[in-house]
């Protein structure tokens, strides 16, 4: 799978996760208090934000890359 397709798929997975959190009225709190404050500035309603978002995105990318690697063997 090309890098661009992996990125798109990753964002689609995160979007599905965000929608579920929205439906359940759950927000994943930021461990960093400055990020948590920044998160709510300007009416941002992201359910997952900052380092937690990037950690999730990185984890999904690693899974997709591993899947690609396994499929090429």
mmCIF file as Biopython writes it, N, C-alpha, C and O atoms, coordinates in Angstrom:
data_model
#
loop_
_atom_site.group_PDB
_atom_site.id
_atom_site.type_symbol
_atom_site.label_atom_id
_atom_site.label_alt_id
_atom_site.label_comp_id
_atom_site.label_asym_id
_atom_site.label_entity_id
_atom_site.label_seq_id
_atom_site.pdbx_PDB_ins_code
_atom_site.Cartn_x
_atom_site.Cartn_y
_atom_site.Cartn_z
_atom_site.occupancy
_atom_site.B_iso_or_equiv
_atom_site.auth_seq_id
_atom_site.auth_asym_id
_atom_site.pdbx_PDB_model_num
ATOM 1   N N  . UNK A ? 1  ? 0.860   -1.173  0.000  1.0 0.0 1  A 1 
ATOM 2   C CA . UNK A ? 1  ? 0.000   0.000   0.000  1.0 0.0 1  A 1 
ATOM 3   C C  . UNK A ? 1  ? 0.905   1.234   0.000  1.0 0.0 1  A 1 
ATOM 4   O O  . UNK A ? 1  ? 1.880   1.304   0.748  1.0 0.0 1  A 1 
ATOM 5   N N  . UNK A ? 2  ? 0.571   2.184   -0.833 1.0 0.0 2  A 1 
ATOM 6   C CA . UNK A ? 2  ? 1.363   3.410   -0.899 1.0 0.0 2  A 1 
ATOM 7   C C  . UNK A ? 2  ? 1.195   4.234   0.366  1.0 0.0 2  A 1 
ATOM 8   O O  . UNK A ? 2  ? 0.185   4.150   1.065  1.0 0.0 2  A 1 
ATOM 9   N N  . UNK A ? 3  ? 2.218   5.030   0.636  1.0 0.0 3  A 1 
ATOM 10  C CA . UNK A ? 3  ? 2.228   5.862   1.842  1.0 0.0 3  A 1 
ATOM 11  C C  . UNK A ? 3  ? 0.992   6.766   1.912  1.0 0.0 3  A 1 
ATOM 12  O O  . UNK A ? 3  ? 0.403   6.928   2.980  1.0 0.0 3  A 1 
ATOM 13  N N  . UNK A ? 4  ? 0.601   7.352   0.781  1.0 0.0 4  A 1 
ATOM 14  C CA . UNK A ? 4  ? -0.560  8.252   0.761  1.0 0.0 4  A 1 
ATOM 15  C C  . UNK A ? 4  ? -1.845  7.501   1.117  1.0 0.0 4  A 1 
ATOM 16  O O  . UNK A ? 4  ? -2.706  8.021   1.826  1.0 0.0 4  A 1 
ATOM 17  N N  . UNK A ? 5  ? -1.957  6.274   0.614  1.0 0.0 5  A 1 
ATOM 18  C CA . UNK A ? 5  ? -3.150  5.474   0.911  1.0 0.0 5  A 1 
ATOM 19  C C  . UNK A ? 5  ? -3.169  5.078   2.387  1.0 0.0 5  A 1 
ATOM 20  O O  . UNK A ? 5  ? -4.224  5.090   3.022  1.0 0.0 5  A 1 
ATOM 21  N N  . UNK A ? 6  ? -1.997  4.726   2.935  1.0 0.0 6  A 1 
ATOM 22  C CA . UNK A ? 6  ? -1.917  4.402   4.368  1.0 0.0 6  A 1 
ATOM 23  C C  . UNK A ? 6  ? -2.334  5.598   5.207  1.0 0.0 6  A 1 
ATOM 24  O O  . UNK A ? 6  ? -3.061  5.450   6.190  1.0 0.0 6  A 1 
ATOM 25  N N  . UNK A ? 7  ? -1.869  6.801   4.816  1.0 0.0 7  A 1 
ATOM 26  C CA . UNK A ? 7  ? -2.215  8.018   5.558  1.0 0.0 7  A 1 
ATOM 27  C C  . UNK A ? 7  ? -3.723  8.250   5.520  1.0 0.0 7  A 1 
ATOM 28  O O  . UNK A ? 7  ? -4.335  8.565   6.541  1.0 0.0 7  A 1 
ATOM 29  N N  . UNK A ? 8  ? -4.314  8.093   4.345  1.0 0.0 8  A 1 
ATOM 30  C CA . UNK A ? 8  ? -5.761  8.289   4.208  1.0 0.0 8  A 1 
ATOM 31  C C  . UNK A ? 8  ? -6.522  7.271   5.055  1.0 0.0 8  A 1 
ATOM 32  O O  . UNK A ? 8  ? -7.486  7.621   5.735  1.0 0.0 8  A 1 
ATOM 33  N N  . UNK A ? 9  ? -6.089  6.022   5.012  1.0 0.0 9  A 1 
ATOM 34  C CA . UNK A ? 9  ? -6.751  4.984   5.794  1.0 0.0 9  A 1 
ATOM 35  C C  . UNK A ? 9  ? -6.611  5.262   7.288  1.0 0.0 9  A 1 
ATOM 36  O O  . UNK A ? 9  ? -7.558  5.068   8.051  1.0 0.0 9  A 1 
ATOM 37  N N  . UNK A ? 10 ? -5.446  5.709   7.698  1.0 0.0 10 A 1 
ATOM 38  C CA . UNK A ? 10 ? -5.206  6.046   9.099  1.0 0.0 10 A 1 
ATOM 39  C C  . UNK A ? 10 ? -6.171  7.139   9.551  1.0 0.0 10 A 1 
ATOM 40  O O  . UNK A ? 10 ? -6.779  7.029   10.615 1.0 0.0 10 A 1 
ATOM 41  N N  . UNK A ? 11 ? -6.312  8.179   8.757  1.0 0.0 11 A 1 
ATOM 42  C CA . UNK A ? 11 ? -7.212  9.280   9.106  1.0 0.0 11 A 1 
ATOM 43  C C  . UNK A ? 11 ? -8.668  8.824   9.148  1.0 0.0 11 A 1 
ATOM 44  O O  . UNK A ? 11 ? -9.446  9.297   9.976  1.0 0.0 11 A 1 
ATOM 45  N N  . UNK A ? 12 ? -9.033  7.907   8.256  1.0 0.0 12 A 1 
ATOM 46  C CA . UNK A ? 12 ? -10.398 7.374   8.266  1.0 0.0 12 A 1 
ATOM 47  C C  . UNK A ? 12 ? -10.663 6.564   9.541  1.0 0.0 12 A 1 
ATOM 48  O O  . UNK A ? 12 ? -11.753 6.637   10.107 1.0 0.0 12 A 1 
ATOM 49  N N  . UNK A ? 13 ? -9.675  5.800   9.985  1.0 0.0 13 A 1 
ATOM 50  C CA . UNK A ? 13 ? -9.813  5.027   11.222 1.0 0.0 13 A 1 
ATOM 51  C C  . UNK A ? 13 ? -9.961  5.967   12.414 1.0 0.0 13 A 1 
ATOM 52  O O  . UNK A ? 13 ? -10.821 5.765   13.271 1.0 0.0 13 A 1 
ATOM 53  N N  . UNK A ? 14 ? -9.119  6.993   12.461 1.0 0.0 14 A 1 
ATOM 54  C CA . UNK A ? 14 ? -9.204  7.966   13.557 1.0 0.0 14 A 1 
ATOM 55  C C  . UNK A ? 14 ? -10.553 8.667   13.531 1.0 0.0 14 A 1 
ATOM 56  O O  . UNK A ? 14 ? -11.145 8.909   14.583 1.0 0.0 14 A 1 
ATOM 57  N N  . UNK A ? 15 ? -11.047 8.996   12.342 1.0 0.0 15 A 1 
ATOM 58  C CA . UNK A ? 15 ? -12.351 9.651   12.225 1.0 0.0 15 A 1 
ATOM 59  C C  . UNK A ? 15 ? -13.460 8.756   12.781 1.0 0.0 15 A 1 
ATOM 60  O O  . UNK A ? 15 ? -14.361 9.239   13.467 1.0 0.0 15 A 1 
ATOM 61  N N  . UNK A ? 16 ? -13.398 7.468   12.492 1.0 0.0 16 A 1 
ATOM 62  C CA . UNK A ? 16 ? -14.391 6.535   13.037 1.0 0.0 16 A 1 
ATOM 63  C C  . UNK A ? 16 ? -14.316 6.497   14.562 1.0 0.0 16 A 1 
ATOM 64  O O  . UNK A ? 16 ? -15.339 6.471   15.245 1.0 0.0 16 A 1 
ATOM 65  N N  . UNK A ? 17 ? -13.097 6.493   15.079 1.0 0.0 17 A 1 
ATOM 66  C CA . UNK A ? 17 ? -12.898 6.497   16.523 1.0 0.0 17 A 1 
ATOM 67  C C  . UNK A ? 17 ? -13.460 7.780   17.132 1.0 0.0 17 A 1 
ATOM 68  O O  . UNK A ? 17 ? -14.135 7.742   18.161 1.0 0.0 17 A 1 
ATOM 69  N N  . UNK A ? 18 ? -13.179 8.920   16.488 1.0 0.0 18 A 1 
ATOM 70  C CA . UNK A ? 18 ? -13.704 10.215  16.962 1.0 0.0 18 A 1 
ATOM 71  C C  . UNK A ? 18 ? -15.233 10.206  16.973 1.0 0.0 18 A 1 
ATOM 72  O O  . UNK A ? 18 ? -15.850 10.701  17.917 1.0 0.0 18 A 1 
ATOM 73  N N  . UNK A ? 19 ? -15.846 9.645   15.928 1.0 0.0 19 A 1 
ATOM 74  C CA . UNK A ? 19 ? -17.307 9.595   15.862 1.0 0.0 19 A 1 
ATOM 75  C C  . UNK A ? 19 ? -17.885 8.761   17.005 1.0 0.0 19 A 1 
ATOM 76  O O  . UNK A ? 19 ? -18.895 9.135   17.600 1.0 0.0 19 A 1 
ATOM 77  N N  . UNK A ? 20 ? -17.247 7.638   17.309 1.0 0.0 20 A 1 
ATOM 78  C CA . UNK A ? 20 ? -17.711 6.804   18.418 1.0 0.0 20 A 1 
ATOM 79  C C  . UNK A ? 20 ? -17.590 7.557   19.737 1.0 0.0 20 A 1 
ATOM 80  O O  . UNK A ? 20 ? -18.509 7.527   20.556 1.0 0.0 20 A 1 
ATOM 81  N N  . UNK A ? 21 ? -16.466 8.230   19.946 1.0 0.0 21 A 1 
ATOM 82  C CA . UNK A ? 21 ? -16.288 9.016   21.165 1.0 0.0 21 A 1 
ATOM 83  C C  . UNK A ? 21 ? -17.349 10.111  21.255 1.0 0.0 21 A 1 
ATOM 84  O O  . UNK A ? 21 ? -17.879 10.378  22.333 1.0 0.0 21 A 1 
ATOM 85  N N  . UNK A ? 22 ? -17.657 10.741  20.126 1.0 0.0 22 A 1 
ATOM 86  C CA . UNK A ? 22 ? -18.685 11.787  20.084 1.0 0.0 22 A 1 
ATOM 87  C C  . UNK A ? 22 ? -20.044 11.204  20.476 1.0 0.0 22 A 1 
ATOM 88  O O  . UNK A ? 22 ? -20.759 11.781  21.295 1.0 0.0 22 A 1 
ATOM 89  N N  . UNK A ? 23 ? -20.397 10.056  19.887 1.0 0.0 23 A 1 
ATOM 90  C CA . UNK A ? 23 ? -21.682 9.416   20.199 1.0 0.0 23 A 1 
ATOM 91  C C  . UNK A ? 23 ? -21.805 9.083   21.681 1.0 0.0 23 A 1 
ATOM 92  O O  . UNK A ? 23 ? -22.884 9.193   22.263 1.0 0.0 23 A 1 
ATOM 93  N N  . UNK A ? 24 ? -20.705 8.679   22.280 1.0 0.0 24 A 1 
ATOM 94  C CA . UNK A ? 24 ? -20.700 8.281   23.688 1.0 0.0 24 A 1 
ATOM 95  C C  . UNK A ? 24 ? -20.398 9.446   24.621 1.0 0.0 24 A 1 
ATOM 96  O O  . UNK A ? 24 ? -20.339 9.278   25.839 1.0 0.0 24 A 1 
ATOM 97  N N  . UNK A ? 25 ? -20.209 10.626  24.043 1.0 0.0 25 A 1 
ATOM 98  C CA . UNK A ? 25 ? -19.870 11.835  24.801 1.0 0.0 25 A 1 
ATOM 99  C C  . UNK A ? 25 ? -18.643 11.613  25.693 1.0 0.0 25 A 1 
ATOM 100 O O  . UNK A ? 25 ? -18.637 11.936  26.881 1.0 0.0 25 A 1 
ATOM 101 N N  . UNK A ? 26 ? -17.605 11.047  25.064 1.0 0.0 26 A 1 
ATOM 102 C CA . UNK A ? 26 ? -16.348 10.765  25.760 1.0 0.0 26 A 1 
ATOM 103 C C  . UNK A ? 26 ? -15.243 11.587  25.114 1.0 0.0 26 A 1 
ATOM 104 O O  . UNK A ? 26 ? -15.126 11.636  23.889 1.0 0.0 26 A 1 
ATOM 105 N N  . UNK A ? 27 ? -14.444 12.225  25.937 1.0 0.0 27 A 1 
ATOM 106 C CA . UNK A ? 27 ? -13.235 12.907  25.470 1.0 0.0 27 A 1 
ATOM 107 C C  . UNK A ? 27 ? -12.045 12.285  26.181 1.0 0.0 27 A 1 
ATOM 108 O O  . UNK A ? 27 ? -12.083 12.059  27.390 1.0 0.0 27 A 1 
ATOM 109 N N  . UNK A ? 28 ? -10.998 12.012  25.433 1.0 0.0 28 A 1 
ATOM 110 C CA . UNK A ? 28 ? -9.766  11.488  26.013 1.0 0.0 28 A 1 
ATOM 111 C C  . UNK A ? 28 ? -8.978  12.691  26.525 1.0 0.0 28 A 1 
ATOM 112 O O  . UNK A ? 28 ? -8.553  13.525  25.725 1.0 0.0 28 A 1 
ATOM 113 N N  . UNK A ? 29 ? -8.774  12.800  27.826 1.0 0.0 29 A 1 
ATOM 114 C CA . UNK A ? 29 ? -8.068  13.972  28.353 1.0 0.0 29 A 1 
ATOM 115 C C  . UNK A ? 29 ? -6.598  13.982  27.935 1.0 0.0 29 A 1 
ATOM 116 O O  . UNK A ? 29 ? -5.963  12.935  27.808 1.0 0.0 29 A 1 
ATOM 117 N N  . UNK A ? 30 ? -6.084  15.172  27.728 1.0 0.0 30 A 1 
ATOM 118 C CA . UNK A ? 30 ? -4.666  15.339  27.417 1.0 0.0 30 A 1 
ATOM 119 C C  . UNK A ? 30 ? -3.866  15.196  28.703 1.0 0.0 30 A 1 
ATOM 120 O O  . UNK A ? 30 ? -4.219  15.771  29.732 1.0 0.0 30 A 1 
ATOM 121 N N  . UNK A ? 31 ? -2.801  14.436  28.637 1.0 0.0 31 A 1 
ATOM 122 C CA . UNK A ? 31 ? -1.929  14.310  29.799 1.0 0.0 31 A 1 
ATOM 123 C C  . UNK A ? 31 ? -1.253  15.646  30.100 1.0 0.0 31 A 1 
ATOM 124 O O  . UNK A ? 31 ? -1.039  15.998  31.261 1.0 0.0 31 A 1 
ATOM 125 N N  . UNK A ? 32 ? -0.920  16.385  29.041 1.0 0.0 32 A 1 
ATOM 126 C CA . UNK A ? 32 ? -0.274  17.690  29.184 1.0 0.0 32 A 1 
ATOM 127 C C  . UNK A ? 32 ? -1.343  18.755  29.432 1.0 0.0 32 A 1 
ATOM 128 O O  . UNK A ? 32 ? -2.225  18.952  28.597 1.0 0.0 32 A 1 
ATOM 129 N N  . UNK A ? 33 ? -1.270  19.434  30.562 1.0 0.0 33 A 1 
ATOM 130 C CA . UNK A ? 33 ? -2.299  20.417  30.925 1.0 0.0 33 A 1 
ATOM 131 C C  . UNK A ? 33 ? -2.350  21.588  29.948 1.0 0.0 33 A 1 
ATOM 132 O O  . UNK A ? 33 ? -3.424  22.142  29.713 1.0 0.0 33 A 1 
ATOM 133 N N  . UNK A ? 34 ? -1.217  21.974  29.378 1.0 0.0 34 A 1 
ATOM 134 C CA . UNK A ? 34 ? -1.207  23.061  28.391 1.0 0.0 34 A 1 
ATOM 135 C C  . UNK A ? 34 ? -1.958  22.639  27.128 1.0 0.0 34 A 1 
ATOM 136 O O  . UNK A ? 34 ? -2.702  23.434  26.553 1.0 0.0 34 A 1 
ATOM 137 N N  . UNK A ? 35 ? -1.765  21.393  26.697 1.0 0.0 35 A 1 
ATOM 138 C CA . UNK A ? 35 ? -2.505  20.890  25.534 1.0 0.0 35 A 1 
ATOM 139 C C  . UNK A ? 35 ? -3.996  20.822  25.832 1.0 0.0 35 A 1 
ATOM 140 O O  . UNK A ? 35 ? -4.819  21.130  24.970 1.0 0.0 35 A 1 
ATOM 141 N N  . UNK A ? 36 ? -4.343  20.421  27.042 1.0 0.0 36 A 1 
ATOM 142 C CA . UNK A ? 36 ? -5.761  20.330  27.414 1.0 0.0 36 A 1 
ATOM 143 C C  . UNK A ? 36 ? -6.409  21.706  27.365 1.0 0.0 36 A 1 
ATOM 144 O O  . UNK A ? 36 ? -7.542  21.841  26.901 1.0 0.0 36 A 1 
ATOM 145 N N  . UNK A ? 37 ? -5.701  22.728  27.838 1.0 0.0 37 A 1 
ATOM 146 C CA . UNK A ? 37 ? -6.229  24.093  27.786 1.0 0.0 37 A 1 
ATOM 147 C C  . UNK A ? 37 ? -6.345  24.558  26.339 1.0 0.0 37 A 1 
ATOM 148 O O  . UNK A ? 37 ? -7.364  25.121  25.939 1.0 0.0 37 A 1 
ATOM 149 N N  . UNK A ? 38 ? -5.295  24.318  25.558 1.0 0.0 38 A 1 
ATOM 150 C CA . UNK A ? 38 ? -5.276  24.711  24.142 1.0 0.0 38 A 1 
ATOM 151 C C  . UNK A ? 38 ? -6.400  24.024  23.372 1.0 0.0 38 A 1 
ATOM 152 O O  . UNK A ? 38 ? -6.997  24.612  22.470 1.0 0.0 38 A 1 
ATOM 153 N N  . UNK A ? 39 ? -6.675  22.797  23.730 1.0 0.0 39 A 1 
ATOM 154 C CA . UNK A ? 39 ? -7.700  22.003  23.066 1.0 0.0 39 A 1 
ATOM 155 C C  . UNK A ? 39 ? -9.049  22.716  23.058 1.0 0.0 39 A 1 
ATOM 156 O O  . UNK A ? 39 ? -9.780  22.636  22.071 1.0 0.0 39 A 1 
ATOM 157 N N  . UNK A ? 40 ? -9.385  23.402  24.128 1.0 0.0 40 A 1 
ATOM 158 C CA . UNK A ? 40 ? -10.701 24.025  24.248 1.0 0.0 40 A 1 
ATOM 159 C C  . UNK A ? 40 ? -10.724 25.482  23.796 1.0 0.0 40 A 1 
ATOM 160 O O  . UNK A ? 40 ? -11.785 26.107  23.779 1.0 0.0 40 A 1 
ATOM 161 N N  . UNK A ? 41 ? -9.574  26.027  23.431 1.0 0.0 41 A 1 
ATOM 162 C CA . UNK A ? 41 ? -9.532  27.390  22.898 1.0 0.0 41 A 1 
ATOM 163 C C  . UNK A ? 41 ? -10.198 27.417  21.523 1.0 0.0 41 A 1 
ATOM 164 O O  . UNK A ? 41 ? -9.987  26.521  20.706 1.0 0.0 41 A 1 
ATOM 165 N N  . UNK A ? 42 ? -10.976 28.419  21.281 1.0 0.0 42 A 1 
ATOM 166 C CA . UNK A ? 42 ? -11.593 28.594  19.965 1.0 0.0 42 A 1 
ATOM 167 C C  . UNK A ? 42 ? -12.684 27.596  19.642 1.0 0.0 42 A 1 
ATOM 168 O O  . UNK A ? 42 ? -13.019 27.416  18.471 1.0 0.0 42 A 1 
ATOM 169 N N  . UNK A ? 43 ? -13.247 26.946  20.640 1.0 0.0 43 A 1 
ATOM 170 C CA . UNK A ? 43 ? -14.373 26.048  20.399 1.0 0.0 43 A 1 
ATOM 171 C C  . UNK A ? 43 ? -14.003 24.710  19.788 1.0 0.0 43 A 1 
ATOM 172 O O  . UNK A ? 43 ? -14.872 24.025  19.248 1.0 0.0 43 A 1 
ATOM 173 N N  . UNK A ? 44 ? -12.749 24.322  19.858 1.0 0.0 44 A 1 
ATOM 174 C CA . UNK A ? 44 ? -12.336 23.027  19.334 1.0 0.0 44 A 1 
ATOM 175 C C  . UNK A ? 44 ? -13.088 21.932  20.083 1.0 0.0 44 A 1 
ATOM 176 O O  . UNK A ? 44 ? -13.115 21.926  21.313 1.0 0.0 44 A 1 
ATOM 177 N N  . UNK A ? 45 ? -13.696 21.009  19.349 1.0 0.0 45 A 1 
ATOM 178 C CA . UNK A ? 45 ? -14.462 19.948  20.001 1.0 0.0 45 A 1 
ATOM 179 C C  . UNK A ? 45 ? -13.873 18.560  19.748 1.0 0.0 45 A 1 
ATOM 180 O O  . UNK A ? 45 ? -14.579 17.556  19.834 1.0 0.0 45 A 1 
ATOM 181 N N  . UNK A ? 46 ? -12.574 18.509  19.436 1.0 0.0 46 A 1 
ATOM 182 C CA . UNK A ? 46 ? -11.918 17.223  19.189 1.0 0.0 46 A 1 
ATOM 183 C C  . UNK A ? 46 ? -12.009 16.342  20.428 1.0 0.0 46 A 1 
ATOM 184 O O  . UNK A ? 46 ? -11.786 16.804  21.547 1.0 0.0 46 A 1 
ATOM 185 N N  . UNK A ? 47 ? -12.337 15.084  20.223 1.0 0.0 47 A 1 
ATOM 186 C CA . UNK A ? 47 ? -12.474 14.135  21.326 1.0 0.0 47 A 1 
ATOM 187 C C  . UNK A ? 47 ? -11.134 13.541  21.734 1.0 0.0 47 A 1 
ATOM 188 O O  . UNK A ? 47 ? -10.970 13.061  22.856 1.0 0.0 47 A 1 
ATOM 189 N N  . UNK A ? 48 ? -10.185 13.580  20.817 1.0 0.0 48 A 1 
ATOM 190 C CA . UNK A ? 48 ? -8.821  13.160  21.125 1.0 0.0 48 A 1 
ATOM 191 C C  . UNK A ? 48 ? -7.901  14.200  20.509 1.0 0.0 48 A 1 
ATOM 192 O O  . UNK A ? 48 ? -8.081  14.589  19.355 1.0 0.0 48 A 1 
ATOM 193 N N  . UNK A ? 49 ? -6.912  14.652  21.276 1.0 0.0 49 A 1 
ATOM 194 C CA . UNK A ? 49 ? -6.166  15.846  20.895 1.0 0.0 49 A 1 
ATOM 195 C C  . UNK A ? 49 ? -4.716  15.740  21.360 1.0 0.0 49 A 1 
ATOM 196 O O  . UNK A ? 49 ? -4.406  15.038  22.323 1.0 0.0 49 A 1 
ATOM 197 N N  . UNK A ? 50 ? -3.853  16.437  20.670 1.0 0.0 50 A 1 
ATOM 198 C CA . UNK A ? 50 ? -2.466  16.585  21.097 1.0 0.0 50 A 1 
ATOM 199 C C  . UNK A ? 50 ? -1.678  15.289  21.035 1.0 0.0 50 A 1 
ATOM 200 O O  . UNK A ? 50 ? -1.825  14.500  20.102 1.0 0.0 50 A 1 
ATOM 201 N N  . UNK A ? 51 ? -0.839  15.080  22.041 1.0 0.0 51 A 1 
ATOM 202 C CA . UNK A ? 51 ? 0.046   13.913  22.070 1.0 0.0 51 A 1 
ATOM 203 C C  . UNK A ? 51 ? -0.740  12.609  21.997 1.0 0.0 51 A 1 
ATOM 204 O O  . UNK A ? 51 ? -0.279  11.636  21.401 1.0 0.0 51 A 1 
ATOM 205 N N  . UNK A ? 52 ? -1.913  12.588  22.597 1.0 0.0 52 A 1 
ATOM 206 C CA . UNK A ? 52 ? -2.737  11.376  22.559 1.0 0.0 52 A 1 
ATOM 207 C C  . UNK A ? 52 ? -3.193  11.078  21.123 1.0 0.0 52 A 1 
ATOM 208 O O  . UNK A ? 52 ? -3.209  9.920   20.705 1.0 0.0 52 A 1 
ATOM 209 N N  . UNK A ? 53 ? -3.557  12.111  20.379 1.0 0.0 53 A 1 
ATOM 210 C CA . UNK A ? 53 ? -3.931  11.946  18.970 1.0 0.0 53 A 1 
ATOM 211 C C  . UNK A ? 53 ? -2.748  11.397  18.181 1.0 0.0 53 A 1 
ATOM 212 O O  . UNK A ? 53 ? -2.883  10.436  17.424 1.0 0.0 53 A 1 
ATOM 213 N N  . UNK A ? 54 ? -1.586  12.020  18.369 1.0 0.0 54 A 1 
ATOM 214 C CA . UNK A ? 54 ? -0.404  11.622  17.597 1.0 0.0 54 A 1 
ATOM 215 C C  . UNK A ? 54 ? 0.030   10.206  17.962 1.0 0.0 54 A 1 
ATOM 216 O O  . UNK A ? 54 ? 0.507   9.466   17.102 1.0 0.0 54 A 1 
ATOM 217 N N  . UNK A ? 55 ? -0.130  9.820   19.227 1.0 0.0 55 A 1 
ATOM 218 C CA . UNK A ? 55 ? 0.207   8.459   19.639 1.0 0.0 55 A 1 
ATOM 219 C C  . UNK A ? 55 ? -0.717  7.453   18.951 1.0 0.0 55 A 1 
ATOM 220 O O  . UNK A ? 55 ? -0.261  6.405   18.492 1.0 0.0 55 A 1 
ATOM 221 N N  . UNK A ? 56 ? -2.001  7.764   18.879 1.0 0.0 56 A 1 
ATOM 222 C CA . UNK A ? 56 ? -2.952  6.898   18.187 1.0 0.0 56 A 1 
ATOM 223 C C  . UNK A ? 56 ? -2.611  6.807   16.704 1.0 0.0 56 A 1 
ATOM 224 O O  . UNK A ? 56 ? -2.575  5.714   16.137 1.0 0.0 56 A 1 
ATOM 225 N N  . UNK A ? 57 ? -2.361  7.955   16.078 1.0 0.0 57 A 1 
ATOM 226 C CA . UNK A ? 57 ? -2.028  7.962   14.651 1.0 0.0 57 A 1 
ATOM 227 C C  . UNK A ? 57 ? -0.763  7.149   14.388 1.0 0.0 57 A 1 
ATOM 228 O O  . UNK A ? 57 ? -0.719  6.360   13.444 1.0 0.0 57 A 1 
ATOM 229 N N  . UNK A ? 58 ? 0.253   7.333   15.205 1.0 0.0 58 A 1 
ATOM 230 C CA . UNK A ? 58 ? 1.501   6.592   15.039 1.0 0.0 58 A 1 
ATOM 231 C C  . UNK A ? 58 ? 1.267   5.089   15.179 1.0 0.0 58 A 1 
ATOM 232 O O  . UNK A ? 58 ? 1.810   4.300   14.406 1.0 0.0 58 A 1 
ATOM 233 N N  . UNK A ? 59 ? 0.465   4.698   16.154 1.0 0.0 59 A 1 
ATOM 234 C CA . UNK A ? 59 ? 0.170   3.283   16.347 1.0 0.0 59 A 1 
ATOM 235 C C  . UNK A ? 59 ? -0.557  2.670   15.162 1.0 0.0 59 A 1 
ATOM 236 O O  . UNK A ? 59 ? -0.253  1.550   14.751 1.0 0.0 59 A 1 
ATOM 237 N N  . UNK A ? 60 ? -1.515  3.402   14.615 1.0 0.0 60 A 1 
ATOM 238 C CA . UNK A ? 60 ? -2.252  2.908   13.443 1.0 0.0 60 A 1 
ATOM 239 C C  . UNK A ? 60 ? -1.316  2.784   12.252 1.0 0.0 60 A 1 
ATOM 240 O O  . UNK A ? 60 ? -1.366  1.792   11.525 1.0 0.0 60 A 1 
ATOM 241 N N  . UNK A ? 61 ? -0.458  3.788   12.045 1.0 0.0 61 A 1 
ATOM 242 C CA . UNK A ? 61 ? 0.520   3.722   10.949 1.0 0.0 61 A 1 
ATOM 243 C C  . UNK A ? 61 ? 1.399   2.482   11.082 1.0 0.0 61 A 1 
ATOM 244 O O  . UNK A ? 61 ? 1.652   1.790   10.095 1.0 0.0 61 A 1 
ATOM 245 N N  . UNK A ? 62 ? 1.861   2.202   12.284 1.0 0.0 62 A 1 
ATOM 246 C CA . UNK A ? 62 ? 2.725   1.031   12.493 1.0 0.0 62 A 1 
ATOM 247 C C  . UNK A ? 62 ? 1.989   -0.262  12.162 1.0 0.0 62 A 1 
ATOM 248 O O  . UNK A ? 62 ? 2.567   -1.167  11.560 1.0 0.0 62 A 1 
ATOM 249 N N  . UNK A ? 63 ? 0.735   -0.355  12.548 1.0 0.0 63 A 1 
ATOM 250 C CA . UNK A ? 63 ? -0.059  -1.544  12.226 1.0 0.0 63 A 1 
ATOM 251 C C  . UNK A ? 63 ? -0.201  -1.695  10.718 1.0 0.0 63 A 1 
ATOM 252 O O  . UNK A ? 63 ? -0.005  -2.786  10.181 1.0 0.0 63 A 1 
ATOM 253 N N  . UNK A ? 64 ? -0.540  -0.609  10.031 1.0 0.0 64 A 1 
ATOM 254 C CA . UNK A ? 64 ? -0.716  -0.662  8.578  1.0 0.0 64 A 1 
ATOM 255 C C  . UNK A ? 64 ? 0.593   -0.981  7.870  1.0 0.0 64 A 1 
ATOM 256 O O  . UNK A ? 64 ? 0.602   -1.739  6.901  1.0 0.0 64 A 1 
ATOM 257 N N  . UNK A ? 65 ? 1.697   -0.414  8.341  1.0 0.0 65 A 1 
ATOM 258 C CA . UNK A ? 65 ? 3.005   -0.705  7.747  1.0 0.0 65 A 1 
ATOM 259 C C  . UNK A ? 65 ? 3.369   -2.174  7.958  1.0 0.0 65 A 1 
ATOM 260 O O  . UNK A ? 65 ? 3.886   -2.822  7.049  1.0 0.0 65 A 1 
ATOM 261 N N  . UNK A ? 66 ? 3.102   -2.697  9.147  1.0 0.0 66 A 1 
ATOM 262 C CA . UNK A ? 66 ? 3.394   -4.105  9.424  1.0 0.0 66 A 1 
ATOM 263 C C  . UNK A ? 66 ? 2.556   -5.003  8.529  1.0 0.0 66 A 1 
ATOM 264 O O  . UNK A ? 66 ? 3.046   -6.008  8.014  1.0 0.0 66 A 1 
ATOM 265 N N  . UNK A ? 67 ? 1.296   -4.642  8.345  1.0 0.0 67 A 1 
ATOM 266 C CA . UNK A ? 67 ? 0.421   -5.416  7.466  1.0 0.0 67 A 1 
ATOM 267 C C  . UNK A ? 67 ? 0.978   -5.429  6.046  1.0 0.0 67 A 1 
ATOM 268 O O  . UNK A ? 67 ? 0.997   -6.473  5.393  1.0 0.0 67 A 1 
ATOM 269 N N  . UNK A ? 68 ? 1.433   -4.270  5.567  1.0 0.0 68 A 1 
ATOM 270 C CA . UNK A ? 68 ? 2.048   -4.193  4.236  1.0 0.0 68 A 1 
ATOM 271 C C  . UNK A ? 68 ? 3.279   -5.086  4.165  1.0 0.0 68 A 1 
ATOM 272 O O  . UNK A ? 68 ? 3.478   -5.819  3.196  1.0 0.0 68 A 1 
ATOM 273 N N  . UNK A ? 69 ? 4.095   -5.011  5.199  1.0 0.0 69 A 1 
ATOM 274 C CA . UNK A ? 69 ? 5.323   -5.805  5.247  1.0 0.0 69 A 1 
ATOM 275 C C  . UNK A ? 69 ? 4.997   -7.298  5.227  1.0 0.0 69 A 1 
ATOM 276 O O  . UNK A ? 69 ? 5.645   -8.068  4.518  1.0 0.0 69 A 1 
ATOM 277 N N  . UNK A ? 70 ? 4.005   -7.701  5.996  1.0 0.0 70 A 1 
ATOM 278 C CA . UNK A ? 70 ? 3.608   -9.111  6.041  1.0 0.0 70 A 1 
ATOM 279 C C  . UNK A ? 70 ? 3.060   -9.583  4.699  1.0 0.0 70 A 1 
ATOM 280 O O  . UNK A ? 70 ? 3.258   -10.737 4.318  1.0 0.0 70 A 1 
ATOM 281 N N  . UNK A ? 71 ? 2.373   -8.699  3.982  1.0 0.0 71 A 1 
ATOM 282 C CA . UNK A ? 71 ? 1.774   -9.067  2.697  1.0 0.0 71 A 1 
ATOM 283 C C  . UNK A ? 71 ? 2.787   -9.161  1.570  1.0 0.0 71 A 1 
ATOM 284 O O  . UNK A ? 71 ? 2.493   -9.745  0.527  1.0 0.0 71 A 1 
ATOM 285 N N  . UNK A ? 72 ? 3.970   -8.599  1.756  1.0 0.0 72 A 1 
ATOM 286 C CA . UNK A ? 72 ? 4.982   -8.648  0.698  1.0 0.0 72 A 1 
ATOM 287 C C  . UNK A ? 72 ? 5.937   -9.824  0.880  1.0 0.0 72 A 1 
ATOM 288 O O  . UNK A ? 72 ? 6.838   -10.024 0.066  1.0 0.0 72 A 1 
ATOM 289 N N  . UNK A ? 73 ? 5.746   -10.591 1.931  1.0 0.0 73 A 1 
ATOM 290 C CA . UNK A ? 73 ? 6.633   -11.748 2.184  1.0 0.0 73 A 1 
ATOM 291 C C  . UNK A ? 73 ? 6.155   -12.967 1.446  1.0 0.0 73 A 1 
ATOM 292 O O  . UNK A ? 73 ? 6.774   -14.027 1.539  1.0 0.0 73 A 1 
#
